[in-house]
Amino acid sequence: MTRLEKILFLNKILLEEMPEYKTDAEKFNPDEFEQRQLLRALMNMRPPQKLRKDFIKIQDELLTEETKERGIVNPDDLPTLSEKSFFREKSGQFAIWQGDITRLAADAIVNAANAALLGCFIPGHNCIDNVIHSAAGLQLREKCAEIMKEQGHEEITGNAKITPAFNLPSKFVIHTVGPIIHASGRGEFKPTDLDSKLLARCYTSCLNLAAENNLKSIAFCCISTGVFHFPHDKAAEIAVKTSFDWLKNTGRDMKIIFNVFKDEDKIIYEKFCGGENLSLKVTE
């Protein structure tokens, strides 16, 4: 099958499952680009339910091809921080990498999830939750649904769950729910002390899960800084301090990657990893 044939095959199955979207689907042009956009939208909207074996086979082939084309990044190839950095003797265990987190072949990548832990259902949305689920495939939503059904309630802010990564180059995805910052009457987003503690707990929960599963590398996205509105500089400061303290206190041999996408986040992480203006006291 050609790539377009694979995409059309997958769209056909999804539209048979969700016939209510057939009229909207007809608005997409028949070319490969638009049909691929339609496929992502349908995958985003599909509720968790049993997947057909032929769908899984073709979906996995398509996503594997796309992953290879994006290029897989090995964490061992990333330059670690300078020994003159804030991390001092732990500098070799930290890296900052700017790019698409779904390219990283880390043992685990971290997904900033919502409390339902099922991924983002908004078609084509560019949040990290949507990006990760779209690249991993529909098995990830199905697995998350199994976990949540067994748990019986929404995920608690600051907690984390681990799943296989399916079609991602990483081995696992660790899903954590960060605090949501609400705007003040002046339209400002200011986290409370509790918000900061909950965000720190996200990093600790993810690192503890990674350690429990004997993982050697973990890549963090910028948790809560997107639609959850945690200020970027404060969030980075918490990420840096919490991760450093965890390594120092546990003595674990784990590589921690701060994955950033925007230029502003790269600048902020480089600043804090260098120790500049780090107001939070670090464990000595």
Residue, then its C-alpha position, 0 to 999 in steps of 0.5 A: m500500500t502507498r502512504l495515501e492508500k494507508i491513510l484512506f484505509l484508516n479514515k474509512i474505518l474511523l468514519e465507519e465507527m463515527p459516521e456522524y463525521k462523514t459530512d465534515a470529512e467530505k470537505f477535505n480534499p483527496d490529496e495526501f496532506e489533507q487526508r492525513q490531517l483528517l486522519r489525525a482529527l478523527m484519531n483525536m476525536r475517537p473515544p477509547q474502545k476496542l481497535r480492529k487488528d487490521f487498523i492497528k497494523i496499518q496505523d502502526e506502519l504509517l506512524t513508524e514511517e513518519t517517526k523515522e522521517r522526523g528523525i529519532v534522537n538518542p539521549d546519549d548523543l545530547p550534550t550534557l551541561s557544563e561542569k561549571s553549571f548550577f548542577r556541578e557534580k550532577s552536570g553530566q546527568f542533565a541536558i536541555w534539548q529543543g525540539d519535538i519530544t516525540r523524536l526522543a528515544a529516551d526510556a520515558i517522555v513525560n506527557a502533560a495530561n489533563a485529569a481524565l488522562l485520555g489525551c486531548f480530544i480537540p482535532g489537531h490541537n497543538c498541545i503536548d497531550n495531543v501531539i504525543h497521543s497522535a504520534a503514539g497511536l490509538q493504543l495509548r488512549e485505550k491503555c490510559a482508559e484501562i488505567m482510569k477505569e481501574q482507578g475509578h476516578e480522575e487523576i489527582t494533580g501532581n500524580a503520575k501514571i506510566t504506559p507503554a509508548f507504542n509507536l513512539p521511539s521512547k519506551f514509555v510515556i509518563h503522564t502527569v497532571g499539573p496545576i491549572i492557574h486561573a487568571s486574577g481579576r487583572g488577567e494575571f496568572k499567578p501561582t499560589d504556594l500550593d500550585s508551586k508545590l503541586l508542580a514540584r510534586c509532578y516532577t517528583s512523581c515522574l522521577n519516582l515512577a521512572a526509578e521504580n521501573n529502572l529507567k535510565s533516562i527521562a525527558f520532561c516537557c514544560i509541564s503546566t506552561g501551556v493551556f494550564h497557564f503556569p508562568h514559564d520562568k517559575a515553572a522552569e525554576i521549579a523543574v530545575k530545583t526539584s530534579f536536582d534535589w531528587l538526584k542528589n537525595t536519591g543518588r540515582d544514575m538517571k539522565i534528565i532531559f529538559n525538552v523545550f519547544k519555544d525559544e523563550d523556554k530554551i533561554i529560561y532553562e539555560k538561565f536557571c541551569g546556569g544558576e542565574n537568579l535561582s531564588l529557590k534554595v538548593t539542597e546542599 
